[in-house]
Amino acid sequence: FVFIAAFAIPTASAFATITQVVVNGVEINDFSAPVSISGFAGDTLGVRVTFEATSTDEEARVSARILGEPGTFVETGEFAVIAGNTYSRLLNVELPFDLDEALDEPLTLEISVESRNQGNVEEQIDLHVQRENELIEILAIESEDEVSAGEQLVLDVVVKNRGRHESEDTFVRASIPSLGISKMV
C-alpha cells in the first residue's frame, strides 16, 4: 500500500499558491493534516496539481518526483499563467518497482509549480510503499529454436518472487493450445 501524509501548509510565493493535490483520486486540500492513500510498488500515481497564479508569467511548469529515486521525475511543458486564474495539471508518477521494503523511512513525493523568472512553490508528501502480497514474475524463458515432430521441447524458465510473502508451491505451466498440449512442473 502507499500511504501519503502531507505535513505542510499551502505554500505561496510571488508567483503561485498550490490549492489542491489529488493523488489517485484522493483530494489533499489541507496540507497540515495527514492523509492515507493505498497503492503498490510498480503502480503509476495520477497526481493532479491545482494552483492559483498570483502573478502573470510566460514560462511556468508543474513537476513531480520521488526524492532519491532515479527515473521518477515528470514535468509538464512550459505554459503561460495569468494572475488570478486557477490552473490544474495532471502528472503520472511511476512508483519504483524494485523498492527495498525493509526500509522504514517513507519516500518523499515532491510537487513543484515553477516559474523560470519568479522561483517555485513546493509541497512534499510522505509515501509509504509496499509490495503486493503474492507476485511471481517470469524473468526468462529459453528453449531450442526448432523442434521436430516427436521430440521433446525443453524449456528453461526462471521465475522470481517479487511479492511481499514467500511463495511456497509455485508451478509453471507450458501450453501449445493448437496442438492440445499442456504440461505443468
LORODREN-258659 format. One record per residue (C-alpha): residue number from 0; residue in three letters; x, y, z. Coordinates in pm, whole numbers, plus 50000, padded with zeros to 5 digits. Example, Ala and Ser with C-alpha at 12.3 -4.5 7.8 and 13.67 -1.06 7.14 Angstrom:
BEGIN
+-----+-----+-------+-------+-------+
:   i :  aa :     x :     y :     z :
+-----+-----+-------+-------+-------+
:   0 : ALA : 51230 : 49550 : 50780 :
:   1 : SER : 51367 : 49894 : 50714 :
+-----+-----+-------+-------+-------+
This chain:
BEGIN
+-----+-----+-------+-------+-------+
:   i :  aa :     x :     y :     z :
+-----+-----+-------+-------+-------+
:   0 : PHE : 50000 : 50000 : 50000 :
:   1 : VAL : 50103 : 50358 : 49953 :
:   2 : PHE : 50028 : 50581 : 50246 :
:   3 : ILE : 50067 : 50950 : 50184 :
:   4 : ALA : 50076 : 51211 : 50455 :
:   5 : ALA : 50124 : 51578 : 50390 :
:   6 : PHE : 50273 : 51788 : 50667 :
:   7 : ALA : 50292 : 52139 : 50529 :
:   8 : ILE : 50070 : 52441 : 50493 :
:   9 : PRO : 49977 : 52571 : 50147 :
:  10 : THR : 50282 : 52735 : 50001 :
:  11 : ALA : 50270 : 53077 : 49841 :
:  12 : SER : 50521 : 53287 : 49654 :
:  13 : ALA : 50501 : 53597 : 49440 :
:  14 : PHE : 50410 : 53358 : 49160 :
:  15 : ALA : 50153 : 53094 : 49273 :
:  16 : THR : 49968 : 52917 : 49555 :
:  17 : ILE : 49912 : 52539 : 49547 :
:  18 : THR : 49549 : 52494 : 49650 :
:  19 : GLN : 49494 : 52121 : 49599 :
:  20 : VAL : 49676 : 51800 : 49516 :
:  21 : VAL : 49481 : 51490 : 49411 :
:  22 : VAL : 49672 : 51161 : 49425 :
:  23 : ASN : 49491 : 50863 : 49266 :
:  24 : GLY : 49157 : 51036 : 49313 :
:  25 : VAL : 49208 : 51130 : 49679 :
:  26 : GLU : 49198 : 51506 : 49740 :
:  27 : ILE : 49450 : 51682 : 49963 :
:  28 : ASN : 49320 : 52030 : 50039 :
:  29 : ASP : 49461 : 52071 : 50388 :
:  30 : PHE : 49836 : 52024 : 50382 :
:  31 : SER : 49856 : 52027 : 50763 :
:  32 : ALA : 49655 : 51704 : 50816 :
:  33 : PRO : 49787 : 51351 : 50740 :
:  34 : VAL : 49628 : 51162 : 50450 :
:  35 : SER : 49647 : 50787 : 50370 :
:  36 : ILE : 49634 : 50660 : 50011 :
:  37 : SER : 49673 : 50298 : 49900 :
:  38 : GLY : 49874 : 50169 : 49606 :
:  39 : PHE : 50150 : 49924 : 49523 :
:  40 : ALA : 50511 : 49929 : 49408 :
:  41 : GLY : 50518 : 49946 : 49031 :
:  42 : ASP : 50187 : 50136 : 49009 :
:  43 : THR : 50151 : 50472 : 48842 :
:  44 : LEU : 50021 : 50753 : 49063 :
:  45 : GLY : 49794 : 51006 : 48896 :
:  46 : VAL : 49893 : 51337 : 49057 :
:  47 : ARG : 49672 : 51638 : 48976 :
:  48 : VAL : 49814 : 51968 : 49097 :
:  49 : THR : 49580 : 52267 : 49120 :
:  50 : PHE : 49722 : 52612 : 49183 :
:  51 : GLU : 49626 : 52976 : 49162 :
:  52 : ALA : 49860 : 53211 : 48977 :
:  53 : THR : 49926 : 53520 : 49188 :
:  54 : SER : 50121 : 53687 : 48909 :
:  55 : THR : 50142 : 53654 : 48530 :
:  56 : ASP : 50428 : 53451 : 48386 :
:  57 : GLU : 50506 : 53322 : 48036 :
:  58 : GLU : 50727 : 53029 : 48146 :
:  59 : ALA : 50560 : 52813 : 48413 :
:  60 : ARG : 50562 : 52436 : 48454 :
:  61 : VAL : 50450 : 52174 : 48705 :
:  62 : SER : 50669 : 51882 : 48810 :
:  63 : ALA : 50665 : 51587 : 49048 :
:  64 : ARG : 50930 : 51340 : 49157 :
:  65 : ILE : 51011 : 51091 : 49425 :
:  66 : LEU : 51321 : 51217 : 49601 :
:  67 : GLY : 51616 : 50980 : 49585 :
:  68 : GLU : 51456 : 50752 : 49325 :
:  69 : PRO : 51603 : 50787 : 48974 :
:  70 : GLY : 51364 : 50789 : 48681 :
:  71 : THR : 51063 : 50922 : 48874 :
:  72 : PHE : 51086 : 51288 : 48765 :
:  73 : VAL : 50797 : 51404 : 48542 :
:  74 : GLU : 50702 : 51753 : 48431 :
:  75 : THR : 50467 : 51941 : 48204 :
:  76 : GLY : 50586 : 52154 : 47918 :
:  77 : GLU : 50612 : 52527 : 47974 :
:  78 : PHE : 50288 : 52723 : 47966 :
:  79 : ALA : 50176 : 53079 : 48037 :
:  80 : VAL : 49977 : 53167 : 48350 :
:  81 : ILE : 49769 : 53477 : 48415 :
:  82 : ALA : 49740 : 53630 : 48763 :
:  83 : GLY : 49413 : 53543 : 48937 :
:  84 : ASN : 49344 : 53231 : 48728 :
:  85 : THR : 49336 : 52876 : 48866 :
:  86 : TYR : 49524 : 52603 : 48679 :
:  87 : SER : 49516 : 52225 : 48708 :
:  88 : ARG : 49776 : 51991 : 48557 :
:  89 : LEU : 49791 : 51611 : 48566 :
:  90 : LEU : 50118 : 51419 : 48606 :
:  91 : ASN : 50172 : 51042 : 48615 :
:  92 : VAL : 50444 : 50936 : 48859 :
:  93 : GLU : 50562 : 50577 : 48850 :
:  94 : LEU : 50632 : 50420 : 49187 :
:  95 : PRO : 50960 : 50227 : 49180 :
:  96 : PHE : 50906 : 49854 : 49139 :
:  97 : ASP : 51235 : 49749 : 49297 :
:  98 : LEU : 51188 : 49904 : 49641 :
:  99 : ASP : 51366 : 49769 : 49947 :
: 100 : GLU : 51064 : 49709 : 50167 :
: 101 : ALA : 51279 : 49672 : 50478 :
: 102 : LEU : 51322 : 50048 : 50458 :
: 103 : ASP : 51113 : 50202 : 50740 :
: 104 : GLU : 51167 : 50559 : 50624 :
: 105 : PRO : 50899 : 50694 : 50391 :
: 106 : LEU : 50978 : 50813 : 50043 :
: 107 : THR : 50902 : 51177 : 49960 :
: 108 : LEU : 50684 : 51287 : 49670 :
: 109 : GLU : 50785 : 51642 : 49583 :
: 110 : ILE : 50541 : 51853 : 49384 :
: 111 : SER : 50658 : 52182 : 49236 :
: 112 : VAL : 50498 : 52469 : 49046 :
: 113 : GLU : 50789 : 52651 : 48886 :
: 114 : SER : 50847 : 52982 : 48716 :
: 115 : ARG : 51167 : 53036 : 48524 :
: 116 : ASN : 51164 : 53403 : 48630 :
: 117 : GLN : 50989 : 53403 : 48970 :
: 118 : GLY : 51103 : 53091 : 49157 :
: 119 : ASN : 50895 : 52793 : 49259 :
: 120 : VAL : 50637 : 52665 : 49506 :
: 121 : GLU : 50677 : 52314 : 49652 :
: 122 : GLU : 50483 : 52064 : 49858 :
: 123 : GLN : 50632 : 51742 : 49993 :
: 124 : ILE : 50419 : 51437 : 50068 :
: 125 : ASP : 50540 : 51127 : 50255 :
: 126 : LEU : 50498 : 50798 : 50065 :
: 127 : HIS : 50490 : 50461 : 50239 :
: 128 : VAL : 50506 : 50199 : 49964 :
: 129 : GLN : 50470 : 49822 : 49991 :
: 130 : ARG : 50458 : 49531 : 49752 :
: 131 : GLU : 50162 : 49311 : 49666 :
: 132 : ASN : 50146 : 49002 : 49885 :
: 133 : GLU : 50199 : 48750 : 49605 :
: 134 : LEU : 50367 : 48849 : 49282 :
: 135 : ILE : 50556 : 48589 : 49079 :
: 136 : GLU : 50735 : 48718 : 48771 :
: 137 : ILE : 50883 : 48521 : 48481 :
: 138 : LEU : 51233 : 48660 : 48425 :
: 139 : ALA : 51347 : 48442 : 48135 :
: 140 : ILE : 51246 : 48152 : 47912 :
: 141 : GLU : 51497 : 47962 : 47700 :
: 142 : SER : 51436 : 47683 : 47452 :
: 143 : GLU : 51561 : 47541 : 47124 :
: 144 : ASP : 51462 : 47744 : 46817 :
: 145 : GLU : 51326 : 47438 : 46636 :
: 146 : VAL : 51179 : 47108 : 46745 :
: 147 : SER : 51093 : 46818 : 46515 :
: 148 : ALA : 50772 : 46617 : 46546 :
: 149 : GLY : 50805 : 46353 : 46816 :
: 150 : GLU : 51089 : 46532 : 47000 :
: 151 : GLN : 51056 : 46682 : 47343 :
: 152 : LEU : 51055 : 47059 : 47379 :
: 153 : VAL : 51274 : 47153 : 47673 :
: 154 : LEU : 51213 : 47490 : 47839 :
: 155 : ASP : 51431 : 47657 : 48098 :
: 156 : VAL : 51215 : 47901 : 48294 :
: 157 : VAL : 51345 : 48144 : 48555 :
: 158 : VAL : 51087 : 48286 : 48796 :
: 159 : LYS : 51130 : 48537 : 49075 :
: 160 : ASN : 50907 : 48613 : 49370 :
: 161 : ARG : 50869 : 48991 : 49382 :
: 162 : GLY : 50584 : 48969 : 49631 :
: 163 : ARG : 50584 : 49051 : 49995 :
: 164 : HIS : 50527 : 48694 : 50119 :
: 165 : GLU : 50724 : 48379 : 50048 :
: 166 : SER : 50580 : 48174 : 49768 :
: 167 : GLU : 50573 : 47807 : 49855 :
: 168 : ASP : 50422 : 47587 : 49582 :
: 169 : THR : 50500 : 47774 : 49259 :
: 170 : PHE : 50426 : 47590 : 48935 :
: 171 : VAL : 50494 : 47670 : 48571 :
: 172 : ARG : 50251 : 47552 : 48301 :
: 173 : ALA : 50357 : 47549 : 47935 :
: 174 : SER : 50090 : 47501 : 47671 :
: 175 : ILE : 50059 : 47479 : 47294 :
: 176 : PRO : 49682 : 47523 : 47253 :
: 177 : SER : 49677 : 47448 : 46877 :
: 178 : LEU : 49823 : 47102 : 46948 :
: 179 : GLY : 49625 : 47047 : 47270 :
: 180 : ILE : 49947 : 47004 : 47468 :
: 181 : SER : 49997 : 47128 : 47823 :
: 182 : LYS : 50242 : 47035 : 48096 :
: 183 : MET : 50286 : 47169 : 48449 :
: 184 : VAL : 50601 : 47136 : 48658 :
+-----+-----+-------+-------+-------+
